[in-house]
Amino acid sequence: MDRTNKPEQFLVLTDAWGILRKYLNADEDSCNQALKDYDNLHNSFGSDFAKDIAIACVNEIDRIVRNKEKGNGKTR
């Protein structure tokens, strides 16, 4: 994908979705790597928007993992 002339928000969301998709089947062991990936995302853009999106995605991964631990497997 050509990333030139794209608004920062588009780039943040695209990158964040790529990371989230990787961790949709996350378990407790992969949470630390997810945190590192989202920290890198935030650092690469350095904006409040990137920080907020990263936090929202980390919270979503946490919710997925907690639901799996409860045994209901719900992702929504």
Residue frames relative to the residue before (quaternion, step in Angstrom):
aa qw qx qy qz dx dy dz
M 1.0000 0.0000 0.0000 0.0000 0.00 0.00 0.00
D 0.4129 -0.6890 0.5450 0.2402 3.51 -1.00 0.86
R 0.2138 -0.8200 0.5247 0.0807 3.56 -0.50 1.22
T 0.5071 0.6507 -0.4324 0.3639 3.59 1.21 -0.09
N 0.8458 0.1705 -0.1595 0.4796 3.51 -1.17 0.72
K 0.4857 0.6134 -0.4671 0.4119 3.59 1.11 0.64
P 0.5145 -0.6262 0.4707 0.3486 3.62 -0.99 0.69
E 0.6211 -0.5654 0.3916 0.3757 3.56 -1.10 0.69
Q 0.6286 0.5505 -0.3489 0.4244 3.60 0.92 -0.81
F 0.6313 0.5280 -0.3261 0.4650 3.58 0.99 -0.81
L 0.6783 0.4963 -0.2879 0.4590 3.56 0.90 -0.94
V 0.6354 0.5207 -0.3238 0.4693 3.59 0.98 -0.84
L 0.6942 0.4797 -0.2826 0.4561 3.57 0.80 -0.99
T 0.6373 0.5245 -0.3256 0.4613 3.57 0.99 -0.78
D 0.6835 0.4692 -0.2832 0.4821 3.58 0.89 -0.93
A 0.6493 0.5192 -0.3186 0.4553 3.59 0.96 -0.86
W 0.6445 0.5086 -0.3253 0.4691 3.59 0.96 -0.79
G 0.6242 0.5436 -0.3407 0.4458 3.59 0.97 -0.76
I 0.6651 0.4791 -0.2934 0.4920 3.56 1.00 -0.82
L 0.6607 0.5144 -0.3167 0.4456 3.59 0.85 -0.95
R 0.6333 0.5412 -0.3288 0.4450 3.57 0.93 -0.88
K 0.6350 0.5451 -0.3177 0.4458 3.58 1.06 -0.79
Y 0.7791 0.3428 -0.1598 0.4999 3.58 1.09 -0.72
L 0.3310 0.7648 -0.5003 0.2351 3.62 1.16 0.32
N 0.7320 0.3143 -0.2070 0.5680 3.57 1.21 -0.45
A 0.1982 0.8359 -0.4889 0.1515 3.54 1.17 0.65
D 0.1430 -0.7262 0.6588 0.1350 3.48 -1.36 0.38
E 0.7582 -0.3966 0.2542 0.4508 3.56 -1.29 0.15
D 0.6530 0.5480 -0.3119 0.4195 3.58 1.01 -0.80
S 0.7222 0.4424 -0.2576 0.4651 3.60 1.04 -0.63
C 0.4598 0.7130 -0.4363 0.2998 3.60 1.24 -0.14
N 0.6407 0.5293 -0.3396 0.4405 3.60 0.95 -0.76
Q 0.6551 0.4904 -0.3177 0.4789 3.58 0.99 -0.76
A 0.6111 0.5387 -0.3499 0.4625 3.60 1.04 -0.69
L 0.6341 0.5231 -0.3263 0.4667 3.58 0.97 -0.82
K 0.6543 0.5054 -0.3130 0.4675 3.59 0.94 -0.85
D 0.6472 0.5237 -0.3206 0.4518 3.57 0.96 -0.87
Y 0.7025 0.4464 -0.2754 0.4809 3.59 0.91 -0.85
D 0.5824 0.5432 -0.3736 0.4755 3.58 1.14 -0.49
N 0.6421 0.5095 -0.3122 0.4803 3.57 1.01 -0.79
L 0.6160 0.5394 -0.3431 0.4603 3.58 1.01 -0.78
H 0.6756 0.4878 -0.2963 0.4667 3.56 0.82 -1.00
N 0.6853 0.4939 -0.2918 0.4487 3.58 0.86 -0.91
S 0.6521 0.5265 -0.3310 0.4337 3.59 1.01 -0.69
F 0.7373 0.3545 -0.2246 0.5294 3.59 1.10 -0.60
G 0.2087 -0.8402 0.4777 0.1493 3.58 1.06 -0.73
S 0.5634 0.6081 -0.3911 0.3998 3.59 1.18 0.32
D 0.6245 -0.5204 0.4227 0.4006 3.54 -1.29 0.33
F 0.6120 0.5545 -0.3493 0.4428 3.57 1.04 -0.74
A 0.6649 0.4916 -0.3049 0.4725 3.60 0.88 -0.91
K 0.6320 0.5278 -0.3300 0.4616 3.58 1.01 -0.78
D 0.6793 0.4981 -0.2918 0.4530 3.58 0.87 -0.96
I 0.6552 0.4956 -0.3081 0.4798 3.58 0.98 -0.82
A 0.6352 0.5295 -0.3264 0.4579 3.59 0.98 -0.83
I 0.6559 0.5043 -0.3064 0.4707 3.58 0.93 -0.88
A 0.6526 0.5126 -0.3189 0.4580 3.59 0.91 -0.86
C 0.6755 0.4876 -0.2966 0.4669 3.58 0.95 -0.82
V 0.6261 0.5152 -0.3375 0.4783 3.60 1.00 -0.75
N 0.6395 0.5177 -0.3231 0.4676 3.59 0.98 -0.80
E 0.6421 0.5187 -0.3203 0.4648 3.58 1.01 -0.78
I 0.6468 0.5018 -0.3204 0.4767 3.59 0.94 -0.83
D 0.6279 0.5318 -0.3260 0.4655 3.57 1.00 -0.81
R 0.6520 0.5114 -0.3115 0.4651 3.58 0.95 -0.87
I 0.6305 0.5332 -0.3266 0.4600 3.58 0.98 -0.84
V 0.6791 0.4909 -0.2891 0.4628 3.57 0.86 -0.97
R 0.6553 0.5078 -0.3208 0.4581 3.61 0.91 -0.86
N 0.6517 0.5099 -0.3187 0.4624 3.60 0.98 -0.80
K 0.6309 0.5162 -0.3360 0.4718 3.58 1.03 -0.71
E 0.6531 0.5170 -0.3121 0.4569 3.57 0.98 -0.84
K 0.6427 0.5031 -0.3167 0.4833 3.58 1.12 -0.62
G 0.4911 -0.6986 0.3978 0.3355 3.53 1.25 -0.33
N 0.5815 0.5972 -0.3985 0.3827 3.58 1.19 0.05
G 0.3335 -0.8057 0.4475 0.1984 3.58 1.24 -0.22
K 0.4081 0.7149 -0.4837 0.2971 3.60 1.20 0.14
T 0.1767 -0.7692 0.6037 0.1124 3.52 -1.09 0.75
R 0.6913 0.4144 -0.2824 0.5203 3.58 1.25 0.11
